[in-house]
Amino acid sequence: MVDEQLHARGIRDAAVLEAMKTIPREAFLPVDLAHAAYRDTPLPIGDGQTISQPYVVALMASALCLRPGDRALEIGTGSGYAAAILSLVAGQVYTVERNPRLATEAEERFHALGLSNIALRCGDGSLGWPDAAPFEGIMVSASGPRVPPELREQLTVGGRLVIPVAHRRQQRLSCVRRLADDEFRERDLGPVRFVPLVGAGGWPVTEAVRV
């Protein structure tokens, strides 16, 4: 997976590549899908949610440019796989999941793997985690109609936010860097496909079903 799907496609962040080698992806999947764990494709984890393909997880994690002592926030815990990857790259990871079942299962996986530097909260991730801010990196594993201003404001100066944003039925992965208190720079990392970001800073539930 690391050699053929990640490094060969341009992922060069050594810490991210090592994390992808170390974290067992099959541990974050239903038992009947464990055989497909290392395919470069998203896979269902129940309740209409998915675990992202390995390349996209690596691309997003690399774009954050995290260092060992950094604090990272992930929105949309899902299975917990992306948060687990970040936990081997950053110093402390905070992750928010709105689905109670997924949150409970992810927390059990973190405990089983001994990932003690991950804090998980069940709630509206589109508003971030203000009490733990600021963060050097924020990864949003769901697509919103825009970059939530609440998440921008939880970045440190120099920090990066990676989020899929929907544009006319197409999603583009955006990387936002905070250059100063009131200055941000945004760059496009290409097309992606994610489940909707539901919440006050994302899609209302009634609109999310149509995204």
N, C-alpha and C positions, 0 to 999 in steps of 0.2 A: 504493500500500500504506500509506504513512505517513498520508496524509490521510484515506482512507476506512476503513481497518481499525484504525488505532491512535489517531490524534488524535480522530476522530469517536466512538470508544468510551471516551474518557476518559483516555488516556495523555497526560500533560502534561510529563513530565520532558524538558526540552529536549535534554540530552546524549544520552539514550537515543534520542529521535526522530532526532537528527542521525546517530547511529551506525547506526540502521536504514536511513537514506538512503544512507549511505556504503558499508557492507559489502554486496558483491554476493551475494545468497542463492544464486544459481545456481551459484556457485563451490563450494558445499558439498553439491551434489546429483549423483547419477549423471547422465551426459550425456543419457540418454533422458528425464529428468524436468526438465531445465532450463526447458522451456516452462511448467512449472507452478510455478516458483519463487516467484512473488508471490501465489499463491492463499492465502487465510487458512485453511490446513489443514495438518496434519502430513503428511509424506511419507516413504516407506520409503527407507532407506539401506543395506539389506542386513543379514543376520544377525539378523533379527527386530527391528531397531532403527529409530528414526524421527528425523527432524528436526522439532522442535516447530513448531506454527503460529506465524506472526509475532506475533500478538497476545499469546500466552502468553509468548513470549520477552520481549517488551516489558513486559508486566505484572510478570514476575518481576524483571527488571532494574531497573525503576522502584521496586519495593518495597524494594530494597536501599538506596536513597538514597545512592548512592556519589558521592564527590567525586574530582577528578583525582589526588590523591596517595594514594588509598586502595589497600589490598591486598585482592583478592577471590579467593575459591576457588570453582571450579565442579566439581561432582561429576557424572560422566557426560558426558564430552566429546562422544561421538557423532561427528557430522560436523565439529564444531568451531565451528559457527555461533554458538552462544550465547557461547562464550569469546571469539570475535572481536568480538562486540558489546560485551562487558564490557571488552575491551582498549582501546576508544576512550572509555570512561567512567571507568575506574579507572586507577591508576598502574601496577600490576602484577597480573597474573592468573596463578593456579595452577589447573591443571585435571587431573583424574584420570579415566582410562578403563580399564576392565578388559579390553576386547577389543583384542588387539594389532594387528589389521588396521586397525580404526577409529582407533586411536591413531597409527599410522604415517601414515595418509592425512590425518588432521587436522593433524599436524605439518608435512606437506608443504604443505598449504594455507596455514598460518600463514606459512611461509617465502616462498611465492609471493606473498603479499599484503604482505609486509614488516612483519608484526605481531611485532615483536621483544620485546615486553613480556609474552609468554605463555610460561610454563614448563609442560611436560606430563610427566606420569608415568603409566606403565601399572601398574595394581594395584587394590587394594580401596579404592574411593573412599568407602565407607561409614565408613571410619575417618579420613577427611580427609587432611590433610598436616601432621602435627604439627611437623615440622622447620621449616616455613615460617610457622607460626602465631605470633601471632594475626592474624585477618582482620577488616576492617570489614564485609565482606559475604560470605555463603556462599550460592550457588545450587545446589540439588540437582535435576538434570534426570532424576530417576527417583523412583518412589513407594515409600516404605518403610512398614513396619507401625507405626512410631513415629518421633519425632524422635530420631536417634541422639545419645546423651549425649556421645559423642566429638566431634561437630560443635558442639554447644552450647559445650563447653569451649574450642573454638578461636576463638570470637568475642571481639573486644575488648568492653569495657564500652561500650555505646552501639551496638554492631554489630548487624546483622540477618541472619537465616538464613531463606531461603525454600525450602520443601520440600513436595511432595505427600505426603500421608499417607492411607493406605487405611483406610476405616471401613466395614466390612460391605459390601464389594464396590463401594463408592463412594469416590472419591478427592477430598479437599479440599485446596486449596492453603493452607498455613499459613505465616504470617510470624511468626518468633520474634525478639524484641528483647531483648538482654541489658541489664538496667537496673543491675545490680551483680554482684559476684562470684557470688552465690548467688541472684540474683533475675532472673526472665525473665517477659516478657509475650508472650502469643500471640494473634494475631487471624486470622480466617478470611477468605481472599480469594476463596472460591468453588470450584465444582466444576471438576475437570480430569481428564485421562486421560493417564497416562504408563506407560512400561514399568517393570518392577519394579527396585527398588534391591537388587542382589544383593551379599551380603557379610556380614561378621561383625556389622556394625551395621544390617543390613537383613534381607532374606529369604534363607534357605538356598536353594541351587539347587533342591532337590526341591520346595520350596513355591512358588518364584517362577513356575514354569510354570503354576501354578493361579491366579495373581493376575490 
